[in-house]
Amino acid sequence: MVFSPVVFYHWSLILALNNDILILLLLTGLFQSFYLWGLAEAYKAGDMSIAYPIARSSPLIVVCISSFFLVNSKTFPRKR
């Protein structure tokens, strides 16, 4: 809410964004809210020394696993 005047001041730039970009921004916000909600629940339910390292390393693990499957899938054929 603090920065909403800045958004309205640059409204012409917001309107220039493509619909695909806006959808990606909304999805990013949704996944970020899931991450922060899960982090808050982990901190509430568990010990900080266990929850923090798992929470901080989980995005890296997800990116590595998804990259491995995307590279090895037939969606992106390898150049030979």
ZAMARGU-4260 file (C-alpha; in steps of 0.2 Angstrom, whole numbers, plus 5000, padded with zeros to 4 digits):
<rodrens>
0) 5000/5000/5000 | 5015/5012/5003 | 5021/5011/4985 | 5004/5011/4977 | 5005/5030/4972
5) 5021/5025/4962 | 5011/5012/4953 | 4997/5025/4948 | 5011/5038/4943 | 5018/5025/4931
10) 5001/5018/4925 | 5006/5020/4907 | 5021/5008/4910 | 5009/4995/4918 | 4997/4996/4903
15) 5012/4993/4891 | 5015/4976/4899 | 5010/4960/4889 | 4997/4949/4896 | 5009/4935/4897
20) 5020/4945/4908 | 5006/4950/4919 | 5001/4931/4921 | 5018/4927/4925 | 5019/4941/4938
25) 5003/4934/4946 | 5009/4916/4946 | 5025/4922/4954 | 5016/4931/4968 | 5005/4916/4971
30) 5020/4904/4973 | 5029/4917/4984 | 5014/4917/4995 | 5013/4898/4996 | 5032/4898/5000
35) 5030/4911/5014 | 5015/4903/5021 | 5024/4886/5022 | 5039/4895/5030 | 5028/4903/5043
40) 5020/4886/5047 | 5037/4877/5048 | 5043/4890/5060 | 5027/4889/5070 | 5028/4870/5071
45) 5046/4866/5072 | 5063/4870/5079 | 5071/4885/5070 | 5088/4875/5067 | 5079/4862/5057
50) 5065/4872/5048 | 5077/4886/5042 | 5090/4875/5032 | 5076/4865/5024 | 5066/4880/5019
55) 5081/4889/5012 | 5087/4874/5002 | 5071/4868/4995 | 5070/4880/4981 | 5087/4875/4975
60) 5082/4857/4976 | 5066/4860/4966 | 5075/4870/4953 | 5089/4856/4951 | 5076/4842/4950
65) 5065/4851/4938 | 5079/4856/4927 | 5086/4839/4926 | 5069/4832/4920 | 5066/4847/4908
70) 5083/4844/4900 | 5081/4825/4898 | 5063/4826/4892 | 5058/4826/4874 | 5050/4843/4875
75) 5068/4851/4872 | 5077/4840/4860 | 5096/4840/4861 | 5106/4847/4847 | 5119/4834/4841
</rodrens>
